Amino acid sequence: MIPIPTIVKETGGSFRIPVNVRVYCDGLDPIQESVYEQSLTDWLETLKKEARYQAPLAGLSIEISIDSEGDEDTDEYVITLTRQVIKIMALGSHGIYYGIQTLKQLMWEAIWHNQGRIKCGTIYDKSVFPWRGLHLDVSRHFFSAEEVMTYLDWMGALKLNCFHWHLSDDQGWRIESKRFPKLTEKGAWRREADGSRYGGFYTRDEIEAILLKAALNCINVIPEIDLPGHAMAILSAYPELACFPQEFEPLSVWGISEDILCAGKDATLDFLKELLSEVAELFPSPIIHIGGDEAPKARWKACPHCQQRIKDHKLKDEEALQGWLIRELRKHLRKLGKEIMGWDEILDGNPGKGPLISCWRGDGIAAARKASQNGNPYVICPNQFLYFDWKDSEDGPGAFGVTSLEKVMSLKPEDYEFDRPELLLGGQANLWTEHMEDFDKVEEMLFPRVYALSELFWAGKIESGFEERMGRMEDLF
């Protein structure tokens, strides 16, 4: 099993998965009961057919119960396996969901590798970290709503629970905006080197479907609107928000643009507040990621509006101006019940103690230490360990450096705990898609490294026998 459960106790004996399996739930809301019962039944029937499994006739029941007084978000669960019945018990619906994922792996292993037999015993399990994330960049290359939902299914099966959805960048804007329609009319499409038009965006209906899929997989979707840098798609739609307006286009090349949103214009601040209000209405997540990375300040240094803002607010420099902008946007989002998250560069501008920090540069330790000292909750996603767009070997596909499976496995979350270990929320892997033209490439870069990610932040470390367990379940997906 991946991730490995906290405690597994065998009691002796085994049962064999029969022809007819009765699945029934108790204590969930009717929609959850129907979804869990039907999905597990259908999945098991499909599995038996694919494996051409010759099952015995005797019946087996799977009972799913829940303590209605528990916290829905609690992921703790217990599975009891006897010769006649399997019981999944949990304090909340998330625990039930994770118990089902473990049971699916047990059944898959049994049917494909052990004549349908599962050892009797008890499994007790709960996560070590509350943030077990996976990121997907849909700006550099666009993926359909159905492909995004497949990504969410992979996440759910491996007990990953935070989907960081990178929805805007220099190369494209990706969500339908009712308040600012030019974002999709102009910002969602770029002109490629061969003259072709490339792009796309998610409609409100598609976003709603993706959010429903995420909820069924117990995943929180954290939208990212990157600002003030990586904003060429926004500026192509609303060039007046630049320090020095001109006719802009979404970029068709990779890298960092000198043109960023102007922090000195009141119109920019008003636009961003209105835009983030719309994003907050679309996404139920209590967190909105606002980027803050790789924002060159050359335009701000030359811009009279930005220099006047620095003077008016007695700011030290342009980095402090970015900090001011982020604090203003945070105040606005907090009124809407949201907290902001940003890449670790936002620490340079004194964002305050509330914002969450994505620690990504290098090995991430310096950024994590700075976040801890500042009192900011933080998530580790160091590029040297957890950038899955990097090569998986010296000769493998990908770009930039190498984050092999062995490198991912070598990450030790405890290295990122300092005087206040509770501020370390967990970790995530990032998948930037400059060099992933289609979804098959995304899958190629994700697996098998995502197995190590799953175990690191559910169990807290890679346990013994990991590579053997991984090898036995690779065909599960």
LINHU-V54472 format. One record per residue. SS is DSSP state (h for helix, s for strand, l for the rest). PSI is psi in radians with two decimals (NA if undefined). NEAR is the number of other ideal C-beta (glycine too) atoms within 10 Angstrom. Layout:
BEGIN
SS_PSI_NEAR / SS_PSI_NEAR
END
This chain:
BEGIN
l_2.50_19 / l_2.18_25 / l_2.68_30 / l_2.38_19 / l_2.83_21 / l_-0.87_15 / s_2.30_11 / s_2.12_15 / s_2.09_9 / s_2.44_12 / s_0.01_11 / s_2.58_7 / s_3.08_12 / s_2.88_16 / s_2.83_20 / s_2.29_17 / l_2.15_22 / l_-3.10_16 / l_-0.87_14 / l_2.12_10 / s_2.19_18 / s_2.14_13 / s_2.17_20 / s_2.56_13 / s_2.75_23 / s_2.33_10 / l_-0.05_17 / l_2.96_22 / l_2.73_13 / h_-0.67_8 / h_-0.81_9 / h_-0.76_18 / h_-0.82_18 / h_-0.79_12 / h_-0.83_15 / h_-0.77_22 / h_-0.88_17 / h_-0.74_11 / h_-0.71_14 / h_-0.70_20 / h_-0.84_15 / h_-0.74_11 / h_-0.76_16 / h_-0.70_20 / h_-0.73_12 / h_-0.74_10 / h_-0.77_18 / h_-0.66_19 / h_-0.76_9 / h_-0.65_11 / h_-0.08_15 / l_0.85_7 / l_2.23_17 / l_1.72_9 / l_2.64_17 / l_2.87_12 / l_-0.41_7 / l_2.53_12 / l_2.69_12 / s_2.39_21 / s_2.57_14 / s_2.05_23 / s_2.32_15 / s_2.05_26 / s_2.77_15 / s_2.46_23 / l_1.91_13 / l_-0.24_11 / l_-0.02_8 / l_3.04_16 / l_2.19_13 / l_-0.63_15 / l_-0.13_14 / l_2.23_17 / l_0.04_23 / l_2.44_19 / s_2.85_27 / s_2.32_18 / s_2.22_22 / s_2.18_16 / s_2.07_23 / l_-3.06_14 / l_-0.40_11 / l_-0.43_11 / s_2.59_14 / s_2.27_23 / s_2.28_16 / s_2.16_26 / s_2.49_18 / s_2.84_27 / l_-0.31_21 / l_2.96_21 / h_-0.51_22 / h_-0.71_21 / h_-0.70_26 / h_-0.80_25 / h_-0.80_25 / h_-0.59_26 / h_-0.67_24 / h_-0.68_23 / h_-0.70_18 / h_-0.75_21 / h_-0.68_23 / h_-0.75_18 / h_-0.71_19 / h_-0.76_19 / h_-0.68_21 / h_-0.81_20 / h_-0.75_17 / h_-0.82_21 / h_-0.68_22 / h_-0.45_17 / h_-0.12_12 / l_0.62_14 / l_0.55_13 / l_0.17_20 / s_2.38_15 / s_2.33_19 / s_2.44_15 / s_2.62_18 / s_-2.83_17 / s_2.39_16 / s_2.15_21 / s_2.35_14 / s_2.54_24 / l_2.75_18 / l_2.73_21 / l_-0.68_15 / l_2.45_19 / l_-0.35_14 / s_1.92_23 / s_1.61_26 / s_2.82_27 / s_2.34_27 / s_2.62_24 / s_2.17_22 / s_2.04_26 / l_0.17_23 / l_-0.86_27 / l_-0.77_19 / l_2.47_21 / l_2.40_19 / l_2.55_20 / l_2.85_13 / h_-0.67_17 / h_-0.67_13 / h_-0.67_17 / h_-0.68_22 / h_-0.57_17 / h_-0.74_17 / h_-0.75_25 / h_-0.63_23 / h_-0.72_14 / h_-0.77_18 / h_-0.86_25 / h_-0.72_21 / h_-0.46_18 / l_0.25_22 / l_0.51_24 / l_2.40_26 / l_0.03_27 / s_1.97_24 / s_1.89_26 / s_1.88_25 / s_1.84_24 / s_1.76_24 / l_-0.13_23 / s_2.58_27 / s_-3.00_28 / l_-0.47_29 / l_-0.09_25 / s_2.52_28 / s_2.38_29 / l_0.10_27 / s_2.50_23 / l_2.29_18 / l_2.12_21 / l_-0.58_10 / l_-0.51_11 / l_1.30_17 / l_-0.39_11 / h_-0.35_14 / h_-0.65_23 / h_-0.51_23 / h_-0.71_14 / l_-0.73_21 / l_-0.31_29 / l_-0.05_26 / s_2.39_19 / s_2.80_22 / s_2.08_14 / l_2.97_11 / l_-0.54_7 / l_0.09_7 / l_-0.12_6 / l_2.80_9 / s_2.27_8 / s_2.49_17 / s_-2.70_21 / l_2.96_15 / l_2.86_21 / s_2.24_24 / l_2.93_12 / h_-0.70_12 / h_-0.71_10 / h_-0.70_17 / h_-0.73_22 / h_-0.74_13 / h_-0.71_16 / h_-0.73_21 / h_-0.64_19 / h_-0.78_11 / h_-0.74_21 / h_-0.77_25 / h_-0.71_13 / h_-0.46_18 / l_0.22_20 / l_0.76_22 / l_2.32_24 / s_2.26_19 / s_2.02_21 / s_1.85_24 / s_2.51_23 / s_2.17_25 / s_1.85_24 / s_2.20_25 / s_2.75_25 / l_-0.22_25 / l_-3.10_23 / l_0.76_26 / l_0.36_28 / h_-0.54_24 / h_-0.68_29 / h_-0.78_32 / h_-0.49_25 / h_-0.51_24 / h_-0.65_21 / l_1.30_21 / h_-0.35_15 / h_-0.20_11 / h_-0.02_22 / s_2.80_21 / l_-0.73_22 / l_1.54_10 / l_2.48_13 / l_-3.06_8 / l_1.97_7 / l_2.77_22 / l_2.63_15 / l_2.47_24 / l_2.59_22 / l_0.14_15 / l_2.89_11 / l_2.81_13 / l_-2.78_8 / l_2.24_13 / l_2.46_19 / l_-0.44_11 / l_2.11_21 / l_3.04_27 / s_2.45_24 / l_2.09_24 / l_-0.11_27 / l_-0.24_19 / l_2.29_19 / h_-0.55_9 / h_-0.62_12 / h_-0.79_23 / h_-0.76_20 / h_-0.76_11 / h_-0.84_18 / h_-0.67_23 / h_-0.76_16 / h_-0.73_13 / h_-0.81_20 / h_-0.49_22 / h_-0.71_16 / h_-0.74_17 / h_-0.72_21 / h_-0.59_19 / h_-0.62_11 / h_-0.68_19 / l_2.21_21 / l_-0.19_11 / l_2.40_21 / l_-0.08_12 / s_2.35_21 / s_2.22_22 / s_2.25_23 / s_0.29_25 / s_-1.96_25 / l_0.06_30 / l_2.77_16 / l_0.96_15 / l_1.63_28 / l_2.54_14 / l_0.19_19 / h_-0.75_12 / h_-0.71_21 / h_-0.66_25 / h_-0.55_14 / h_-0.17_11 / l_2.15_22 / h_-0.57_9 / h_-0.80_16 / h_-0.70_22 / h_-0.60_15 / h_-0.67_12 / h_-0.76_22 / h_-0.75_21 / h_-0.78_9 / h_-0.64_10 / l_0.15_10 / l_0.81_7 / l_2.66_17 / l_-0.80_11 / l_-2.94_13 / h_-0.54_22 / h_-0.70_17 / h_-0.55_16 / h_-0.72_24 / h_-0.70_27 / h_-0.70_21 / h_-0.80_20 / h_-0.78_27 / h_-0.70_24 / h_-0.67_18 / h_-0.75_14 / h_-0.62_24 / h_-0.75_22 / h_-0.71_12 / h_-0.81_18 / h_-0.58_22 / h_-0.54_12 / h_-0.42_11 / l_0.12_13 / l_0.36_8 / l_2.67_19 / s_2.65_15 / s_2.78_25 / s_2.58_24 / s_2.83_27 / s_2.81_22 / h_-0.26_25 / h_-0.46_20 / h_-0.29_30 / h_-0.42_21 / h_-0.34_13 / h_0.28_23 / l_1.22_15 / l_-0.09_24 / l_3.07_16 / l_-0.31_10 / l_-0.75_13 / l_2.52_25 / s_2.60_20 / s_2.30_27 / s_1.89_30 / s_1.84_27 / l_-0.43_22 / l_2.29_17 / l_-2.29_13 / l_-0.05_16 / l_-0.13_26 / h_-0.76_15 / h_-0.77_13 / h_-0.71_24 / h_-0.72_24 / h_-0.73_15 / h_-0.73_17 / h_-0.77_29 / h_-0.80_22 / h_-0.56_13 / h_-0.22_16 / l_0.31_11 / l_2.32_23 / l_2.54_21 / s_2.69_28 / s_2.34_28 / s_2.32_31 / l_0.92_26 / l_2.34_23 / h_-0.46_18 / h_-0.26_16 / h_-0.63_24 / h_0.49_28 / s_1.85_25 / l_0.01_22 / l_-0.24_25 / s_2.79_22 / s_2.55_17 / l_-0.10_21 / l_2.94_13 / l_-0.60_7 / l_0.08_7 / l_3.04_12 / l_2.84_13 / l_-2.95_19 / s_3.08_13 / s_-2.21_13 / s_-2.79_11 / s_2.15_16 / l_1.40_24 / l_2.91_15 / h_-0.74_18 / h_-0.63_13 / h_-0.77_18 / h_-0.77_23 / h_-0.44_19 / l_-0.17_11 / l_2.37_23 / l_1.82_12 / h_-0.54_17 / h_-0.37_9 / h_-0.27_12 / h_0.16_25 / l_2.29_14 / l_-2.45_15 / l_-0.45_8 / l_1.40_12 / h_-0.37_11 / h_-0.30_8 / h_-0.35_21 / s_1.87_22 / s_-0.45_19 / s_-2.57_24 / s_2.99_26 / s_2.79_24 / s_2.54_26 / s_2.42_21 / l_1.62_22 / l_2.43_23 / l_0.48_22 / l_-0.64_17 / l_0.47_15 / l_1.56_25 / l_-0.40_12 / l_2.99_12 / h_-0.46_17 / h_-0.65_10 / h_-0.66_16 / h_-0.81_23 / h_-0.73_16 / h_-0.70_14 / h_-0.46_24 / h_-0.81_22 / l_2.47_16 / l_0.09_16 / h_-0.50_24 / h_-0.44_23 / h_-0.75_25 / h_-0.70_25 / h_-0.81_27 / h_-0.85_23 / h_-0.64_24 / h_-0.75_27 / h_-0.08_31 / h_-0.90_25 / h_-0.28_21 / l_-0.22_17 / l_2.92_15 / l_2.05_21 / l_2.85_13 / l_2.59_8 / l_0.16_10 / h_-0.87_20 / h_-0.59_15 / h_-0.77_8 / h_-0.74_18 / h_-0.77_19 / h_-0.55_11 / h_-0.33_17 / h_0.13_18 / h_-0.59_11 / h_-0.09_8 / h_-0.56_14 / l_NA_15
END
